[in-house]
Amino acid sequence: MEAQAAIEENLSGAVAGTLFRCPQATTGVVVLGGSSARVDVGRARLFANEGSSALALQWFGGEGQPPGICEIPLETFFAATDCLLETGCHRIVYVGTSKGAEASLLAAVHDPRIDAVVAISPSSVIWGNIGAGRDGVSWPERSSWSLDGIPLPFVPTDPNWTPEYVDGLVSYRGLFEHCLKTSRQEAAAATIPVETASAEILLVAGGDDALWPSLWFATEIVRRRSEAGKITHLVSSPDAGHRILLPGENTPRSTLHAHGGNDEAESRLGRMAWEGIRELL
């Protein structure tokens, strides 16, 4: 079917970001970037070219928003769902990367209106804040998310962890693996209850992820949903890293911390995942 021309709108207020409104679209896609705070307009346009309305959501770092990923209200994402439903879409798909994947899975757990989630380089548990919090202070550590004004349980990180390096950049994967082992009780409380979500879930993860163990997280999500009788799709590659590139994307590699993988592997994994993503749309 020929893709419909999209009308681009810049949004502010309770729902901020860029909306590509496709006339007569029945599927709406919420695109959530990761901790870079990038509003992923390019990825949203990719979905609009498929005939879906797509919202590249700014969920922190904007005017009137927390400067970092600290106690972000899940209601932020419920409002994004409202926005797409109001455009006439009746199928809602969330596509999140890294911390955006963490948010997408949590949103689907608490919002049954979300029909499908694509979680790219996901986490299976809730972690603490990244960057400054609501008051501009990064420490003591707090939860990344809140619901009804109450911070959600999270896995604390060890401030005395000794950094590891890949290609001269800090690799945080060892930190996350260390914290899961040393904070088992907190990790159990912070586990995202994906088995309760009614949404279809497609996971995309690379085995060479140097930022956190996303393939292990994805495997855990598959296991727990399988035990609950729910089908979950996992697309993975052993040599891909944290940054997964969908067809046509050329997102630059981070210069702040190691992502692992390589351009070829991450593009190949993105192409492998694309067909499954299109089916969800």
C-alpha positions as CSV (number, residue, x, y, z in Angstrom):
1,M,0.0,0.0,0.0
2,E,1.4,3.4,-0.9
3,A,2.6,5.4,2.2
4,Q,0.5,8.4,3.1
5,A,2.1,11.9,3.2
6,A,2.7,12.9,6.8
7,I,2.1,16.4,8.3
8,E,4.9,17.4,10.6
9,E,4.0,19.2,13.8
10,N,6.2,20.5,16.7
11,L,4.5,19.9,20.0
12,S,5.1,21.5,23.4
13,G,3.5,21.3,26.8
14,A,2.3,18.0,28.4
15,V,3.3,16.2,25.2
16,A,6.5,17.6,23.7
17,G,8.4,16.5,20.6
18,T,7.7,16.1,16.9
19,L,4.5,14.5,15.5
20,F,4.2,13.1,12.0
21,R,0.5,12.9,11.5
22,C,-0.5,10.6,8.6
23,P,-4.0,11.1,7.3
24,Q,-6.2,8.1,7.9
25,A,-3.4,6.2,9.8
26,T,-4.7,3.5,12.1
27,T,-1.4,2.8,13.8
28,G,0.4,5.3,16.0
29,V,4.0,4.9,17.0
30,V,5.7,6.6,20.0
31,V,9.4,6.7,19.6
32,L,11.6,7.0,22.7
33,G,15.3,7.7,22.5
34,G,17.8,6.8,25.2
35,S,19.8,8.7,27.7
36,S,21.4,11.0,25.1
37,A,18.2,13.1,25.3
38,R,18.0,13.0,21.5
39,V,14.4,13.4,20.2
40,D,14.6,10.8,17.5
41,V,12.9,12.6,14.7
42,G,14.6,10.6,12.0
43,R,13.3,7.3,13.4
44,A,9.8,8.7,13.7
45,R,10.0,9.8,10.1
46,L,10.9,6.2,9.2
47,F,7.6,4.9,10.6
48,A,5.7,7.8,9.1
49,N,7.0,6.6,5.7
50,E,5.4,3.3,6.4
51,G,2.0,5.1,6.8
52,S,1.8,5.3,10.6
53,S,1.4,8.4,12.6
54,A,4.6,8.7,14.7
55,L,5.6,10.8,17.7
56,A,9.2,11.4,18.5
57,L,8.7,12.2,22.2
58,Q,10.8,14.5,24.3
59,W,10.4,13.0,27.7
60,F,13.2,14.7,29.7
61,G,15.6,17.6,29.3
62,G,13.0,19.9,27.7
63,E,11.3,23.0,29.1
64,G,9.5,22.2,32.3
65,Q,10.9,18.7,32.3
66,P,13.5,17.0,34.6
67,P,17.0,17.7,33.3
68,G,18.0,14.1,33.7
69,I,16.3,10.7,33.8
70,C,15.1,11.0,37.4
71,E,11.7,10.0,38.7
72,I,10.2,10.6,35.2
73,P,6.4,10.2,35.6
74,L,5.1,7.3,33.6
75,E,2.1,9.5,33.1
76,T,4.4,11.3,30.5
77,F,4.0,8.2,28.3
78,F,0.3,7.8,29.0
79,A,-0.2,11.3,27.7
80,A,1.7,10.4,24.5
81,T,-0.7,7.5,24.0
82,D,-3.6,9.9,24.5
83,C,-2.1,12.2,21.9
84,L,-2.0,9.5,19.2
85,L,-5.4,8.1,20.1
86,E,-6.8,11.6,19.6
87,T,-5.4,11.6,16.0
88,G,-7.6,8.6,15.2
89,C,-5.1,5.8,15.6
90,H,-6.4,2.8,17.4
91,R,-3.3,0.6,17.4
92,I,-0.5,2.0,19.6
93,V,3.1,0.8,19.2
94,Y,6.0,2.0,21.4
95,V,9.6,1.8,20.0
96,G,12.2,2.6,22.6
97,T,16.0,2.3,22.7
98,S,18.0,1.6,25.9
99,K,16.4,3.8,28.7
100,G,13.6,4.4,26.2
101,A,13.1,0.6,26.0
102,E,13.0,0.4,29.7
103,A,10.3,3.1,29.7
104,S,8.4,1.5,26.9
105,L,8.2,-1.9,28.7
106,L,7.1,-0.1,31.9
107,A,4.5,1.9,30.0
108,A,3.0,-1.3,28.5
109,V,2.8,-2.9,31.9
110,H,0.8,0.0,33.3
111,D,-1.2,1.0,30.1
112,P,-3.2,-1.7,28.4
113,R,-3.9,0.6,25.5
114,I,-0.4,-0.1,24.2
115,D,-0.7,-2.9,21.7
116,A,2.9,-3.6,20.9
117,V,6.4,-2.7,22.1
118,V,9.7,-2.8,20.2
119,A,12.4,-2.7,22.9
120,I,15.9,-2.1,21.4
121,S,18.9,-2.8,23.7
122,P,16.4,-3.2,26.6
123,S,16.7,-3.7,30.4
124,S,14.6,-6.1,32.3
125,V,14.9,-4.2,35.6
126,I,14.6,-0.5,36.7
127,W,17.8,1.4,37.3
128,G,18.6,4.6,39.1
129,N,18.7,8.1,37.7
130,I,21.0,9.1,34.9
131,G,22.2,12.7,35.1
132,A,20.7,15.4,37.3
133,G,17.4,14.9,39.0
134,R,14.5,17.3,39.4
135,D,16.6,19.5,41.7
136,G,19.7,19.4,39.5
137,V,21.6,17.1,41.8
138,S,22.7,13.6,40.6
139,W,23.4,12.1,44.0
140,P,22.1,10.4,46.2
141,E,20.8,8.0,43.6
142,R,17.0,7.9,43.0
143,S,14.7,5.9,40.7
144,S,14.5,6.7,37.0
145,W,10.7,6.5,37.1
146,S,7.6,7.3,39.2
147,L,3.9,6.4,39.1
148,D,1.2,8.4,40.8
149,G,4.0,10.5,42.3
150,I,5.7,7.5,44.0
151,P,9.2,6.5,42.9
152,L,9.4,2.9,41.6
153,P,11.9,0.4,43.1
154,F,15.3,0.4,41.4
155,V,18.7,-1.4,41.4
156,P,21.3,0.8,43.1
157,T,24.7,1.2,41.5
158,D,28.0,0.9,43.3
159,P,29.9,4.3,43.4
160,N,33.1,2.5,44.2
161,W,33.0,0.3,41.0
162,T,36.3,0.3,39.1
163,P,35.7,1.4,35.5
164,E,36.5,-1.0,32.6
165,Y,37.5,0.2,29.1
166,V,36.7,-0.8,25.6
167,D,38.5,1.0,22.7
168,G,39.6,3.7,25.2
169,L,36.0,4.4,26.4
170,V,34.3,3.4,29.7
171,S,32.3,0.2,29.4
172,Y,29.5,0.1,31.9
173,R,28.4,-3.4,31.2
174,G,30.5,-4.8,34.1
175,L,28.9,-2.3,36.5
176,F,25.4,-3.4,35.7
177,E,26.3,-7.1,35.9
178,H,28.1,-6.4,39.3
179,C,25.1,-4.6,40.7
180,L,22.7,-7.4,39.7
181,K,24.8,-9.8,41.7
182,T,25.4,-7.7,44.7
183,S,21.9,-6.3,45.0
184,R,19.7,-9.4,44.3
185,Q,16.9,-8.3,46.7
186,E,16.7,-4.9,45.2
187,A,16.9,-6.4,41.6
188,A,14.0,-8.7,42.4
189,A,11.9,-5.7,43.6
190,A,12.9,-3.7,40.5
191,T,12.1,-6.3,37.9
192,I,9.8,-5.0,35.3
193,P,6.7,-7.3,35.4
194,V,6.6,-7.8,31.6
195,E,4.6,-11.0,32.1
196,T,1.6,-8.9,33.1
197,A,1.7,-6.8,29.9
198,S,-0.9,-7.6,27.2
199,A,1.2,-5.9,24.5
200,E,3.0,-7.9,21.9
201,I,6.8,-7.5,22.5
202,L,9.7,-7.6,20.1
203,L,13.2,-7.4,21.6
204,V,16.3,-6.5,19.7
205,A,19.7,-7.0,21.4
206,G,23.3,-7.4,20.5
207,G,25.6,-9.9,22.4
208,D,28.5,-7.5,22.2
209,D,26.7,-4.6,24.0
210,A,29.3,-2.8,26.1
211,L,26.9,-0.4,27.8
212,W,24.8,-3.0,29.6
213,P,24.0,-6.7,29.1
214,S,20.9,-6.1,26.9
215,L,20.9,-9.6,25.4
216,W,20.8,-11.2,28.9
217,F,18.0,-8.8,29.8
218,A,16.1,-9.7,26.7
219,T,16.5,-13.4,27.3
220,E,15.2,-12.9,30.9
221,I,12.1,-11.1,29.5
222,V,11.5,-13.9,27.0
223,R,11.8,-16.5,29.8
224,R,9.4,-14.8,32.2
225,R,6.8,-14.1,29.5
226,S,7.1,-17.7,28.2
227,E,6.4,-19.0,31.7
228,A,3.3,-16.8,31.7
229,G,2.2,-18.3,28.4
230,K,3.0,-15.2,26.4
231,I,4.9,-15.2,23.1
232,T,7.8,-12.7,22.8
233,H,10.0,-12.3,19.8
234,L,13.8,-11.8,20.1
235,V,16.0,-10.8,17.3
236,S,19.7,-10.9,18.2
237,S,23.2,-11.0,16.9
238,P,26.4,-12.0,18.9
239,D,28.6,-9.3,17.3
240,A,26.2,-6.3,17.5
241,G,26.6,-3.7,20.3
242,H,24.3,-1.3,22.0
243,R,23.5,1.0,19.1
244,I,21.2,-0.8,16.6
245,L,20.7,0.9,13.2
246,L,17.4,0.5,11.4
247,P,17.4,0.7,7.6
248,G,18.6,4.2,6.5
249,E,19.8,5.2,9.9
250,N,23.4,6.5,10.5
251,T,23.3,7.5,14.2
252,P,26.8,8.4,15.2
253,R,28.7,6.3,17.7
254,S,29.0,7.6,21.3
255,T,32.2,9.4,22.2
256,L,31.4,9.3,25.9
257,H,31.2,5.6,26.6
258,A,31.7,2.3,24.9
259,H,28.8,0.8,23.0
260,G,30.6,-2.3,21.6
261,G,29.8,-3.9,18.3
262,N,30.5,-2.4,14.9
263,D,28.6,-0.5,12.2
264,E,28.2,-3.5,9.9
265,A,26.9,-5.8,12.7
266,E,24.5,-3.2,14.0
267,S,23.1,-2.4,10.6
268,R,22.7,-6.1,9.8
269,L,20.8,-6.6,13.1
270,G,18.6,-3.6,12.3
271,R,17.7,-5.0,9.0
272,M,16.9,-8.4,10.6
273,A,14.6,-6.7,13.1
274,W,12.9,-4.4,10.5
275,E,10.6,-7.0,9.0
276,G,9.3,-8.0,12.5
277,I,8.8,-4.3,13.3
278,R,6.9,-3.7,10.1
279,E,4.6,-6.6,11.0
280,L,3.8,-5.0,14.3
281,L,2.8,-1.8,12.6
